[in-house]
Amino acid sequence: MDKRVTEFVRDVAQSIVGLAVALYLQDHPKTFDTAAGLALRLRHPVEAITPVVERFADYGLIRKVSSRDGSYACYSLNRTPAMWNLLCMISESFIDNPETRKEIVRMLVAQRQQQAAEEGEATPPANS
């Protein structure tokens, strides 16, 4: 698997939810939506989507546009060639290659298990 994909999945996506958001953005590059809207589209709790989109915005994968009064924010893909190429590599690695798909899932599961152990959780939640 490409090092950039590994680093993104491990350090930025960090979870199955993060991976789902990245894959959704690659499949729907013109998306402009709130965290709540993305949560409805992806069928994950908004509490799981919000930290993902904030990480993605900090990373530069998406752009965050806040209302003047700060009551809500919308997110859209940062359509630079570098970000688009990264999303395409992630999509190809996960969707088109069964071996790298397994590798990505194993990496995310191991990362979640380690996080749960550090936090003293008995069983990690399925959607985190």
C-alpha positions as CSV (number, residue, x, y, z in Angstrom):
1,M,0.0,0.0,0.0
2,D,1.2,3.5,-0.8
3,K,2.8,5.3,2.2
4,R,0.5,8.3,1.7
5,V,-2.6,6.1,2.0
6,T,-1.2,4.4,5.1
7,E,-0.4,7.8,6.7
8,F,-3.8,9.3,5.8
9,V,-5.7,6.3,7.1
10,R,-3.7,6.1,10.3
11,D,-3.2,9.8,11.1
12,V,-6.2,11.6,9.5
13,A,-9.1,9.2,8.9
14,Q,-8.3,7.3,12.2
15,S,-11.5,5.3,12.1
16,I,-14.0,3.5,9.9
17,V,-16.2,6.6,10.0
18,G,-13.2,8.7,8.8
19,L,-12.6,6.3,6.0
20,A,-16.3,6.4,5.1
21,V,-16.3,10.2,4.9
22,A,-13.1,10.2,2.7
23,L,-14.7,7.6,0.4
24,Y,-17.9,9.5,0.2
25,L,-16.1,12.7,-0.7
26,Q,-14.2,10.9,-3.4
27,D,-17.5,9.6,-4.8
28,H,-19.3,12.9,-4.4
29,P,-16.7,15.6,-4.9
30,K,-19.2,18.5,-5.2
31,T,-20.7,17.9,-1.8
32,F,-21.2,21.0,0.3
33,D,-22.9,20.1,3.6
34,T,-22.9,20.4,7.3
35,A,-21.6,17.7,9.6
36,A,-25.2,16.8,10.4
37,G,-26.0,16.5,6.7
38,L,-23.0,14.2,6.2
39,A,-24.1,12.2,9.2
40,L,-27.5,11.6,7.6
41,R,-26.0,10.7,4.2
42,L,-23.5,8.3,5.8
43,R,-25.8,7.0,8.5
44,H,-23.4,7.7,11.3
45,P,-24.1,9.8,14.4
46,V,-23.2,13.5,14.0
47,E,-21.0,13.1,17.1
48,A,-18.8,10.7,15.1
49,I,-18.8,12.8,11.9
50,T,-17.9,16.2,13.5
51,P,-14.4,15.3,14.8
52,V,-13.7,13.7,11.4
53,V,-14.6,16.7,9.4
54,E,-12.7,19.0,11.8
55,R,-9.6,16.8,11.3
56,F,-10.1,16.8,7.5
57,A,-10.3,20.6,7.6
58,D,-7.2,20.9,9.7
59,Y,-5.4,18.5,7.3
60,G,-6.6,20.5,4.2
61,L,-8.7,17.8,2.6
62,I,-11.8,19.8,3.0
63,R,-12.7,23.5,3.4
64,K,-14.8,24.7,6.3
65,V,-17.2,27.6,5.7
66,S,-18.9,29.0,8.9
67,S,-21.9,31.1,9.0
68,R,-21.3,34.7,10.1
69,D,-22.9,34.1,13.5
70,G,-21.0,30.8,13.9
71,S,-24.2,28.8,14.3
72,Y,-23.2,26.3,11.7
73,A,-20.4,25.3,9.3
74,C,-20.5,23.7,5.9
75,Y,-17.7,21.5,4.5
76,S,-16.6,20.9,0.9
77,L,-13.8,19.1,-0.8
78,N,-10.6,21.0,-1.3
79,R,-10.3,20.2,-5.0
80,T,-6.5,20.6,-5.4
81,P,-4.8,18.0,-7.6
82,A,-2.8,16.7,-4.5
83,M,-6.0,16.2,-2.4
84,W,-7.9,14.7,-5.3
85,N,-5.1,12.3,-6.1
86,L,-4.9,11.2,-2.5
87,L,-8.6,10.5,-2.3
88,C,-8.4,8.5,-5.6
89,M,-5.5,6.4,-4.2
90,I,-7.5,5.8,-1.0
91,S,-10.5,4.7,-3.0
92,E,-8.5,2.5,-5.3
93,S,-6.7,0.9,-2.3
94,F,-10.0,0.2,-0.4
95,I,-12.5,-0.5,-3.2
96,D,-10.5,-2.0,-6.0
97,N,-7.9,-4.1,-4.0
98,P,-9.2,-6.7,-1.6
99,E,-5.7,-7.2,0.0
100,T,-5.2,-3.5,0.8
101,R,-8.8,-3.3,1.9
102,K,-8.0,-6.0,4.5
103,E,-4.9,-4.1,5.5
104,I,-6.7,-0.9,6.0
105,V,-9.5,-2.5,8.1
106,R,-6.9,-4.3,10.2
107,M,-5.0,-1.1,10.7
108,L,-8.1,0.8,11.8
109,V,-9.3,-2.1,14.1
110,A,-5.8,-2.3,15.7
111,Q,-5.7,1.4,16.2
112,R,-9.2,1.4,17.8
113,Q,-8.3,-1.5,20.1
114,Q,-5.2,0.3,21.2
115,Q,-7.2,3.5,21.9
116,A,-9.8,1.5,23.8
117,A,-7.1,-0.2,25.9
118,E,-5.5,3.2,26.7
119,E,-8.9,4.6,27.7
120,G,-9.7,1.5,29.8
121,E,-12.7,0.5,27.7
122,A,-13.8,-3.2,27.8
123,T,-15.2,-3.2,24.3
124,P,-14.7,-0.5,21.7
125,P,-18.0,0.9,20.3
126,A,-18.7,-0.2,16.7
127,N,-19.1,3.3,15.3
128,S,-16.1,5.1,16.7
